[in-house]
């Protein structure tokens, strides 16, 4: 073991080509190893090994040690595990970006949807005071015409692109995001500034095996992946009280509307 460590190259067991070109610590494979100046370098692919052997001086340290990329963390866990709370604290402490994946998806379509979508944001339709019975048939007809016009206008405004439709389907029904959509979102965090030189903690991604496979295929390696495991009872204690409170508020509003409706009907009878 000591002999192997002694003769490893400047990037140790990480691929020097991935580090130089993509600024990613990608673990190299022994089957793609090569020797240069009595040191062994491991590569992520045979193509990168061949690229290194053509111009090895481009990928080795000279006067100064090779700069390592910033910290990139994937924080995983079930809904309600406290990922976002932990991620914010870690990001503040380490001076890196905090990216909440599903919140980021919401922001991408929010200008068109006007509200957040998904099971966690669906609420029962609330009765509006303006929907009380009106005596004048003319006012009713006018109201219906206006509602129809507003609905048509709303349909015209909410014209989502294919990418936005895919994001909405993912948030609503948990449908997988196509790789081309993920390319437009995830690649920037590894390859573009200011994320590339600052680092980040990615909260809630990857969520599925397909998304983990996507990261692997694109060579987007996190330095650390943390999974927060919590008891189901702890999640219930955290999420249930605020939802119960919201449900009670809706029920109270419904009762108030029914009371107003009853009073209005009594007035009409009189």
Residue pairs with C-beta under 8 A, 6 or more apart in sequence:
4 40
7 38
7 39
7 40
8 39
8 40
8 41
9 16
9 36
9 39
9 40
9 41
9 60
10 16
10 39
10 60
10 61
10 65
10 66
11 19
11 28
11 41
11 66
13 27
13 28
13 42
14 25
14 26
14 27
14 28
14 42
15 26
15 27
15 28
15 41
15 42
15 43
15 44
15 48
16 41
16 43
16 52
16 59
16 60
16 66
17 43
17 44
17 48
17 49
17 51
17 52
17 59
18 24
18 25
18 26
18 44
18 48
18 219
19 25
19 26
19 59
19 66
19 68
19 69
20 58
20 59
22 190
22 191
22 219
23 69
23 190
23 191
23 196
24 69
24 190
24 219
24 220
24 221
25 68
25 69
25 221
25 223
26 44
26 219
26 221
27 42
27 44
27 221
28 41
28 42
28 43
28 44
29 42
29 43
29 44
30 42
32 42
32 43
32 44
32 45
32 46
32 48
32 49
33 40
33 41
33 42
33 43
33 49
34 40
34 41
34 43
34 49
34 52
34 53
35 41
36 52
36 53
36 56
36 60
37 56
37 60
41 52
43 49
43 52
44 219
52 59
60 66
69 196
69 199
69 223
70 96
70 196
70 197
70 198
70 199
71 94
71 96
71 199
71 223
71 224
72 189
72 190
72 199
72 200
72 202
72 221
72 222
72 223
72 224
73 90
73 96
73 200
73 201
73 202
73 222
73 223
73 224
73 225
73 226
74 202
74 205
74 206
74 222
74 224
74 225
74 226
75 83
75 86
75 87
75 90
75 201
75 202
75 203
75 204
75 226
75 228
76 83
76 204
76 206
76 207
76 225
76 226
76 227
76 228
77 83
77 227
77 228
77 229
77 230
78 230
78 235
79 120
79 235
79 239
80 230
80 235
80 238
80 239
81 228
81 229
81 230
81 235
82 228
82 230
82 238
83 203
83 204
83 228
84 100
84 203
84 204
86 228
87 98
87 100
87 201
87 203
88 98
90 96
90 98
90 201
91 97
91 98
91 200
91 201
94 199
94 201
95 198
96 198
96 199
96 200
96 201
97 194
97 195
97 198
97 199
97 200
97 201
98 200
98 201
98 203
99 189
99 200
99 201
99 202
99 203
100 203
100 204
101 202
101 203
101 204
101 205
101 207
102 118
102 171
102 204
104 185
105 167
105 170
105 171
105 185
106 116
106 117
106 118
106 171
108 164
108 167
108 185
109 117
109 160
109 164
109 167
109 168
109 171
110 116
112 157
112 158
112 159
112 160
112 164
113 158
113 168
114 158
115 121
117 168
117 171
117 172
118 171
118 172
119 172
123 246
123 250
124 250
126 250
126 253
126 254
127 253
127 254
127 257
127 258
129 257
129 260
132 260
132 261
132 264
133 261
133 264
133 265
133 268
134 140
134 143
135 268
160 168
163 181
163 184
166 175
166 177
166 178
166 181
167 177
167 181
169 175
170 176
170 177
176 208
176 210
176 211
177 211
179 214
182 211
182 214
183 218
186 205
186 214
186 215
186 218
186 220
187 218
187 220
188 195
189 195
189 200
189 202
190 196
190 220
202 222
205 211
206 212
206 214
206 215
215 221
215 222
